[in-house]
Structure formats: C-alpha cells, structure tokens
Amino acid sequence: MTVKKAKQIKIISLGGVDESGKNMYLVEVDEDIYILDAGLMFPEDELLGIDVVIPDFKYLEENKERVRAIFLSHGHEDAIGALPYLLQKVKAPVYGTELTIALARAAVREQRKLRFKNFHVVDDESVLSFRKIDVRFFQTTHTIPDSVGIVLETSEGAIVYTGDFKFDQSASDGYQTDLSAISEIGERGVLALLSDSSEAEHPGATSSDRLIAEEIRHAFRSANGRIIVACVASNLIRVQQVLDASERAGRKVVIVGKELERVVDIARDLDKLKMEEELIIPFKEMKKYDDNEITIIETGHLGEPIQSLQQMAKGSHPQINIKIGDTVYITTTPSPSLETMMAKTIDMLYRAGAKVLTMSRNLFISGHASQDDLKLMMNLLRPTYFIPVHGEYRMLISHAKLANEVGIPKTNVFVISKGDVVEYKNGKMTAGNRVYSGNTLIDGLGVGDVGNIVLRDRKLLSEDGIFIVVVTLDRKRKKIISGPEMISRGFIYVRESEHLIEESAKVVTKIVEKNLEDSEFEWSKLKQDIRDQLNRYLFEQTKRRPMILPIIMEI
C-alpha cells in the first residue's frame, strides 16, 4: 500500500520511561495521533495507600480530536491497565489481538459508568490503513499469548514498537516470535525503533520457558501435601506450566484470587490455556480430595502474590492458610525493591510449617529480552534511529549502549524522559519541545484526587502519628467551657505520658485565652497558633513532629 507523504513525525512518551510499567507512547504523523499501549504501574512504597499509578492524560485530552487509534501490544496491566481511564477522556478505536482485546473489554466492563464498544481484533496478518500510515503487527514471545510488536509504516519509513518481548527458540504455540516477519520489516526500512529495556542490564540471553517447565515438573514430582503456587495473574505461560505439571502429577487445581479467575476464564474460553475439562475445581470442592491431590494457584490483590502469601503464613487469609506439610512454590522473580519483602515472606512461610521452593538461581527467568536478544532485534530491524523505552533510567542507558555496539551512531539514539518530544522533519530526527506529562494516582474509586499534600499528610501520620486538641469556648464571655482535651494516636502512649499531656493542655489554654482577649479574634489564627506553638513544644519534649489537629467548638 502507498501512504501519503508526511511532513512531520513526532514520537512522545507519556509513561514507560524512567520507570518500570505504565507504558504509553504517542506517534504523531502530521495532525494525527496514534497511541501505543495504555498501561498502569504499581506504586512504590512512598505512595502510601495508592492502588495504582496511570499516566496523566492532559495532553491527549487537549488534542482528543486528533487521536485516530489506540494499539495494544499485549494483555498485561503495564500495557492495558490505564485503558478504562483513558477511554473516559478520549474516544478512539482500540486494536489488539484476540486475548488482548478480551482482557481489555473485561477491564472496561469493570468501570460501570463507561460504555465503550469500539474494539477491533487484529492478528499478525492484519493491515490497517489510515490517512497517512499503514499499521501491521508481528508475533512476539512474552509470558502471555497473543503478544505482538506494532509497525506504523509512514512515507519516511517504519516506526516499530516491540512491546514486551524476548526470543525463545523453543517457545510453544501461541508464544513464538515471527523472525521472518521482523527481518522483512527491516528489509523494507525502519525509521525508528522503540524497544523494551526491562532487562537491558542483564548479559546473555533470557532462559527458555521450556527449561522452567522442566523445573516445575521436577518440583511437583518431589512434593508431598498441598502445593501452593504463587505467580502473577497475567503470567499465563507460568499458569499453563503449573496446570501441565498438576495434570501429570494427578492433582486437581484450585484458583484463588478474583483477578486470576477472570484471566483464566477468558484464556480458557479462547483456547489460550490448554487443559482437561475437569482439571480446575471450585474452591468449595477442595475438601473432597487428599492434600497430595491438590494444587492451589494464588495471586493476591492486583495480581501480586507476595502480600497474599504473608496473609496465608499469618493465618489471616480469607480462603487459604498455610499448614504443616504444605509446599509453597514461588514462581515470581522479585524486583530489587521487593527482595527484602520476599526474604521476610519466605521466613514467615517456614515458621508456619511450609516447605518453600523458588525458581533456580541458575536460570534467568523473565518475560523480557536480555542483552543478546536486544541486539538481535536491532540487527534484524536495522533502524536509523533508536529510542529505548520501558525501563528505569539506568536500563535505558544500558540499552542505548547496546545500540552503539551494533552500529547505531550515538547521535541517532535518544534516551527520553516522560513528556519529551522526538521530532522527524526535513530528513532528520531531533529532540524537540516537551508536552505536559505526569502521574495520576488511583486510590479506591478516586482518580487523581490524591496529590502531594495528601501523600505528605499520610507520610507524616505514618511516621509520628496524630495529636488532636479539642476545646469548647464561649467567645462572648471570653472563657473556655471545656478542655483542652488531648487525644493521641500513633504519637505517644497516653497512660505513660500524663505529664506531657498536662503541660500540652497548659500551652493550649494560654494560646486560647490570649486569642480570646484579642479584639480581632479569628478562628484560623487560633488554630494556626495552636499548631505552631504546640508543635514547637512537643518537638522539644519528644523530638517528634506529629500531625496536630485542633478542633475548636463554640457555644
């Protein structure tokens, strides 16, 4: 197909760079905007109480009439998790493979107020024609079937987005990479490559999933009692391996976790999970079988299994608790920030009487390409320009160095941050201006209503607690009617700090009486005086700074 001449091409990241997850990239071809993925990210520890983080859509809202399509590379949360929130702001057709679209539909249905049905299923043979681009797809290997790379063919060459990928020469059906298609794209000419950087620091190649399947089968042969497998809900290749191993060992499988149930049901309906009809049984039927006939797959809240395992070890899980004789098999590889939590969890499981197995340290287990695979992708596609994406800054830098090693000049490699614009015009690609970007925090049903001030207060409460001052006064008589009463939560143990409470009450009494005598009495000034002076006194006495909350009532 022949595409119309493009005067200007822009590539923008609204997420997925300087961070792990939250993938969202824009390609602008003249006046048209195309969106590649719309993912979410799980919060870091300092985001207290936040459920998930999504990109800020302000730039897309301001240009929503220009958005022509949304393309999804695969069905993981880091690629589709923000889609329901995006579709509330921007209405555009959504394209993805069969399983990806099924999972996206399910995510959208959970937003009850959202009515959106403009979904389109594509495959590696689909060709979509828009005003100035054609769009094709190629199969990739990842931990979920139906993963694809996305190719936007412009008059100046192709822009290729790999999505999450790795190379696995022995991958099973549904997970295979189409190497010939990638090579053909390279032959036609690639203007720019946006490639997954998640494992760009890891030398060599990522272990084949066939080796991992053998390790899981061996673990199942040697286990007695119940086997509890912890995995990420959307890691369907791991779920498939556990189902296969359970079937060989003569075990029935129980699914624990609503998200995992939803993913498994969708994948089974689409024949993306292969199993015997009676292999999975309802939770309530588990008691009919001996312990050595049961496998339990659990994922926990938001598909993350570690906190759920801690609940099981403490005996506080609503469905399954650890008992002596259980084998717990942890099939996830923790990120560096979660390694301490993983070690603590394993210790708790041992204390509860379980035997704990983890994936072999001899295998590098990941759904993402290591350095050898990343260089192979670049050599197959031979891009003129290269933009590493999906990774923290050090990963992007490592990936940029690999690009230099395979012959892409440093001047043609762009390591970008969120909001950066890379612009191709008059035969040359350069770093352009910036667009508005940022994070939107999701807390319960609230979208973006928790900001820095709320997070600061949560942090303060978590560190030094709260100190509440209750006073009732009569302004006409300029007199305190009751109080001051002091209430402490997370700051001091009141019964052992009576002297501090009494002295604090005296400080507040003086402040209130002084303000009552003032002819220009102001409620705001009284409250601020209590905060300032009481904060100073409490810090002198305790070296702590609790949140001070004055409650002043008038009769």
Secondary structure as UniProt FT lines:
FT   STRAND          8..15
FT   STRAND          24..29
FT   TURN            30..31
FT   STRAND          32..36
FT   TURN            45..46
FT   TURN            48..49
FT   STRAND          52..55
FT   HELIX           58..62
FT   HELIX           64..66
FT   STRAND          67..71
FT   HELIX           77..80
FT   TURN            81..82
FT   HELIX           83..86
FT   TURN            87..89
FT   STRAND          94..96
FT   HELIX           98..109
FT   TURN            112..113
FT   STRAND          119..121
FT   TURN            124..125
FT   STRAND          128..129
FT   STRAND          134..139
FT   STRAND          148..154
FT   TURN            155..156
FT   STRAND          157..161
FT   TURN            169..170
FT   TURN            173..174
FT   HELIX           179..188
FT   STRAND          190..196
FT   TURN            198..201
FT   HELIX           209..222
FT   STRAND          227..230
FT   TURN            233..234
FT   HELIX           236..248
FT   TURN            249..250
FT   STRAND          252..256
FT   HELIX           258..269
FT   TURN            270..271
FT   TURN            277..278
FT   STRAND          280..281
FT   HELIX           283..288
FT   HELIX           291..293
FT   STRAND          294..298
FT   HELIX           301..303
FT   HELIX           306..314
FT   TURN            324..325
FT   STRAND          327..330
FT   HELIX           336..338
FT   HELIX           339..351
FT   TURN            352..353
FT   STRAND          355..358
FT   TURN            361..362
FT   HELIX           371..381
FT   STRAND          385..389
FT   HELIX           393..405
FT   TURN            406..407
FT   HELIX           410..412
FT   TURN            418..419
FT   STRAND          420..425
FT   TURN            426..427
FT   STRAND          428..434
FT   STRAND          439..443
FT   TURN            444..445
FT   STRAND          446..447
FT   HELIX           452..464
FT   STRAND          466..474
FT   TURN            475..478
FT   STRAND          479..489
FT   HELIX           494..496
FT   HELIX           498..517
FT   TURN            519..520
FT   HELIX           523..542
FT   STRAND          547..554
//
